[in-house]
């Protein structure tokens, strides 16, 4: 089979890298289209994946910019699909492949886990051949949907595919003599972030001050940090960030994806944002090693940090074992979706 996978965000590179390897090992041809967004193309290059860049994500956080890119990418992707004639298209979020698939009459598989991307989902789901989400997904889905027990992050952080390397973690910024705390700040310019705001500089100051009293602080930020905070910035290789995260005492941040990555690695996590996700809610209620802060204000974040600092090794081990038993091999599941001719022909 010839399979086209559209990559529009760095997290999508991680999600698809193991399914791509599985599919290639099975003899399938993989075409990758990409988008200049944060470090997405850099990650593709680091993993040795050939790809075709179609568009660049706008830095302007508004619907007009999104609409302009939508029209341009839909056109370019449809043109490429007509030329290369893949048997099936796939993507996370999937707006572009759903439209290109509809225009070219090519089956499209949309994987997604973000309920609050309401506008995106509205203009995507009805055009997709199939929509695939984790079982914990809490919003509306079209009739042509499939749910599976797992999370996107397990496609690349399941122990079957990821072996944490402490040596790599140390060479990429981990302090081996102290407990390490990983903070993640996002730029809030994704289409589902419109109208949202995050942690203020004042709150970040308090967070860094508190966590520094317990150990070493590492900050990954999509935006520029204040000069006095920049000393804590993650300076390692971006493709090694999960090795660093895997060795940390805790994660605190605005990224729901990285909060779920931490949980998938067995790291206590605080998710600090004004919106949630089905997988965040499940990880908090079922596995209890994630705490969602009631707001992005310091008082609430501080309370959440105090809660995760109380999680002991026994509770952590029990939660991780439970998670492993409750979820599938996500990478294999994703690969199988592309080769399931019955699924993509319906």
C-alpha positions in Angstrom: 0.0 0.0 0.0 1.0 3.6 -0.5 0.1 5.6 2.7 0.3 9.4 3.0 0.8 10.8 6.5 0.4 14.6 7.1 2.5 16.0 9.9 1.5 19.5 11.1 2.8 19.6 14.7 5.9 18.3 16.5 3.8 15.9 18.6 2.5 14.3 15.5 6.1 13.2 14.6 6.4 11.3 17.8 2.9 9.8 17.4 3.5 8.4 13.9 7.2 7.5 14.1 6.7 3.9 15.3 3.6 3.2 13.2 5.7 4.4 10.2 8.5 2.0 11.1 6.0 -0.8 11.5 4.4 -0.1 8.2 7.7 0.2 6.4 8.9 -3.1 7.8 5.7 -4.6 6.4 6.7 -3.3 2.9 4.3 -0.4 2.6 5.4 2.9 1.0 5.1 5.9 3.2 4.7 9.5 1.9 5.1 12.3 4.5 3.9 15.8 4.1 5.0 18.4 6.7 4.4 21.9 8.0 6.9 24.3 9.5 5.6 24.5 13.0 7.9 24.8 16.0 10.4 22.0 15.6 8.2 19.6 13.6 10.5 19.5 10.5 13.6 19.3 12.6 12.2 16.2 14.4 11.4 14.6 11.1 14.9 15.2 9.9 16.4 13.9 13.2 14.4 10.6 12.8 15.6 10.3 9.2 12.1 10.7 7.6 12.0 12.2 4.1 9.1 14.7 3.9 7.6 17.4 1.7 7.0 20.8 3.3 3.7 22.3 2.2 3.1 25.3 4.4 4.3 27.3 7.3 2.2 27.9 10.4 1.3 31.5 11.0 2.6 33.2 14.1 -0.7 35.2 14.2 -3.2 33.7 16.5 -6.5 34.4 14.7 -9.0 32.7 12.4 -8.1 34.7 9.4 -4.5 33.3 9.4 -5.8 29.8 10.0 -8.3 30.2 7.1 -5.6 31.4 4.7 -3.4 28.4 5.5 -6.4 26.1 5.3 -7.1 27.1 1.7 -3.5 26.9 0.7 -2.7 23.6 2.3 -5.9 22.0 1.2 -5.0 22.9 -2.4 -1.4 21.8 -2.2 -2.2 18.5 -0.5 -5.0 17.7 -2.9 -2.7 18.4 -5.8 0.0 16.1 -4.3 -2.6 13.3 -3.6 -3.8 13.4 -7.2 -0.2 13.1 -8.4 1.0 10.3 -6.1 -2.4 8.4 -5.7 -1.9 7.1 -2.1 -4.4 4.4 -1.0 -5.1 6.1 2.3 -4.4 9.4 4.1 -3.8 9.8 7.8 -3.1 12.6 10.3 -3.7 13.9 13.8 -6.4 16.5 13.9 -6.8 15.8 10.2 -8.5 18.8 8.8 -6.3 19.0 5.7 -6.3 15.2 4.9 -10.1 15.0 5.5 -10.6 17.8 2.9 -8.0 16.5 0.5 -9.5 13.0 0.8 -13.0 14.3 0.2 -11.9 16.2 -2.9 -9.8 13.4 -4.4 -12.1 10.5 -3.2 -9.2 9.0 -1.2 -10.0 7.3 2.2 -8.8 9.4 5.2 -8.2 8.4 8.8 -8.3 11.1 11.4 -6.7 10.4 14.9 -7.6 13.0 17.6 -8.0 13.5 21.3 -8.7 17.2 21.7 -12.4 18.0 22.5 -12.1 21.7 22.8 -10.9 22.1 19.2 -14.6 22.6 18.3 -14.2 24.6 15.1 -11.5 22.4 13.8 -13.5 19.3 14.6 -16.6 20.8 13.0 -14.9 21.3 9.7 -13.0 18.0 9.8 -15.1 15.1 11.2 -17.8 15.2 8.6 -15.3 15.0 5.7 -13.2 12.1 7.2 -13.7 8.5 6.3 -13.1 7.4 9.9 -12.3 9.2 13.1 -10.3 7.4 15.8 -10.1 8.6 19.4 -9.1 7.3 22.8 -12.0 5.8 24.8 -11.8 8.7 27.3 -12.7 11.2 24.5 -15.6 13.2 25.9 -17.1 15.2 23.0 -19.3 14.6 20.0 -18.1 12.2 17.3 -19.6 11.2 14.0 -21.1 7.8 13.5 -17.9 6.7 11.6 -15.7 6.5 14.7 -13.6 4.0 16.5 -12.4 4.3 20.1 -9.5 2.4 21.7 -8.1 2.1 25.2 -5.0 4.2 25.3 -3.5 7.6 24.7 -1.6 9.2 21.8 1.5 9.4 23.9 1.7 5.7 24.4 2.4 5.3 20.6 6.0 6.4 21.4 6.4 6.1 25.2 5.2 2.6 25.7 8.1 0.5 27.1 7.9 -1.6 23.9 9.2 1.4 22.0 10.9 3.7 24.5 13.8 2.8 26.8 14.6 5.7 29.1 18.4 6.5 29.0 19.6 8.3 32.2 23.0 9.0 30.5 21.2 10.8 27.7 19.1 12.7 30.2 22.2 13.9 32.1 23.9 15.0 28.9 20.8 16.9 28.0 20.4 18.9 31.2 19.4 16.6 34.0 21.2 17.2 37.3 22.0 13.7 38.7 22.7 15.0 42.2 19.2 16.5 42.7 15.5 15.9 42.1 14.6 17.5 38.8 11.4 19.3 37.9 10.2 19.8 34.3 8.1 22.9 33.4 6.5 23.2 30.0 5.1 26.5 28.7 3.2 26.8 25.4 2.8 29.6 23.0 -1.0 29.5 22.9 -1.2 30.0 19.1 -2.8 26.7 18.0 -6.2 27.0 16.5 -7.8 25.4 19.5 -6.0 27.9 21.8 -7.8 30.9 20.5 -9.1 32.9 23.4 -7.0 31.1 25.9 -4.2 32.4 28.1 -1.6 30.8 30.3 0.7 31.2 33.2 1.9 34.8 33.9 5.6 35.8 34.4 4.7 36.5 38.0 3.3 33.1 38.6 6.3 31.5 36.7 8.6 33.3 39.1 6.9 31.8 42.1 6.8 28.4 40.6 10.5 28.4 39.8 11.4 29.7 43.3 9.4 27.0 44.9 10.6 24.1 42.8 14.2 25.4 43.1 14.0 24.8 46.8 13.4 21.1 46.1 15.9 20.6 43.3 16.9 21.4 39.7 14.4 23.2 37.4 14.3 22.7 33.7 11.9 24.8 31.5 10.8 24.0 28.0 9.1 27.1 26.5 7.6 27.9 23.1 8.0 31.6 23.9 10.9 33.7 25.0 11.6 33.5 28.8 12.4 36.6 31.0 16.2 37.0 31.3 16.4 36.0 34.9 14.4 32.8 34.1 16.3 31.9 30.9 19.1 30.2 32.9 16.6 27.4 33.6 15.7 26.9 29.9 16.1 23.4 28.4 19.2 23.5 26.3 19.4 19.8 25.3 18.6 18.2 22.0 14.8 18.4 21.4 14.6 14.7 20.2 16.0 13.7 23.6 13.5 15.6 25.8 11.6 12.4 26.8 14.8 10.9 28.2 15.0 14.0 30.4 11.3 14.0 31.4 11.5 10.3 32.2 14.1 10.9 34.9 12.3 13.9 36.6 10.6 14.0 40.0 7.6 15.7 38.5 6.1 17.6 35.6 4.3 21.0 35.8 3.0 22.8 32.8 0.5 24.1 30.3 0.9 21.4 27.8 -1.8 18.7 28.0 0.3 16.5 25.7 3.4 16.7 27.9 1.3 16.1 31.0 0.1 12.9 29.4 3.6 12.0 28.3 4.7 12.4 32.0 1.9 10.1 33.1 2.8 7.6 30.4 6.3 7.6 31.7 5.1 7.2 35.3 6.0 10.8 36.3 3.6 12.7 38.7 2.1 15.6 36.7 0.4 18.9 37.2 -1.6 20.2 34.3 -2.1 24.0 34.7 -4.6 25.4 32.1 -8.1 26.7 31.9 -9.3 23.9 29.6 -9.0 20.1 30.0 -9.1 17.0 27.9 -10.8 13.6 28.3 -7.4 11.9 28.7 -6.4 14.5 31.4 -9.6 13.8 33.3 -9.1 10.1 33.1 -5.5 10.2 34.2 -6.5 12.3 37.2 -9.5 10.2 38.2 -8.4 6.7 37.4 -4.6 6.7 37.9 -4.3 9.6 40.3 -0.8 10.6 39.4 -2.0 13.7 37.6 -3.5 16.7 39.3 -5.3 19.4 37.2 -4.8 22.8 38.7 -8.2 24.6 39.2 -6.8 27.6 37.4 -3.5 29.1 36.1 -3.3 31.3 39.3 -0.4 30.6 41.6 -2.6 29.6 44.6 -4.2 26.8 42.7 -0.9 25.7 41.0 0.8 25.6 44.4 -1.9 23.4 45.8 -1.6 21.0 42.9 2.2 20.8 43.3 1.9 20.0 47.0 -0.5 17.1 46.1 1.9 15.5 43.6 4.9 15.9 45.9 3.0 13.5 48.3 2.8 10.7 45.7 5.1 7.9 46.9 6.9 5.2 44.9 4.4 2.5 45.9 1.5 4.5 44.6 3.4 5.4 41.5 4.3 1.8 40.7 0.7 0.7 41.2 -0.7 3.4 38.9 1.8 2.6 36.2 1.0 -1.1 36.3 -2.7 -0.3 36.1 -2.2 1.9 33.1 -0.1 -0.7 31.3 -2.8 -3.3 31.9 -5.7 -1.1 30.8 -4.2 0.1 27.4 -3.3 -1.5 24.1 -0.1 -1.3 22.0 -1.1 2.0 20.4 1.6 2.1 17.8 0.6 -1.3 16.4 -3.1 -0.3 16.6 -2.4 2.8 14.5 -0.4 0.9 11.9 -3.2 -1.8 11.7 -5.8 1.0 11.1 -4.0 1.9 7.8 -3.8 -1.6 6.5 -7.3 -2.6 7.5 -8.9 -2.5 4.0 -12.4 -3.2 5.4 -12.0 -0.1 7.7 -10.9 2.3 5.1 -13.3 1.1 2.4 -16.4 1.6 4.4 
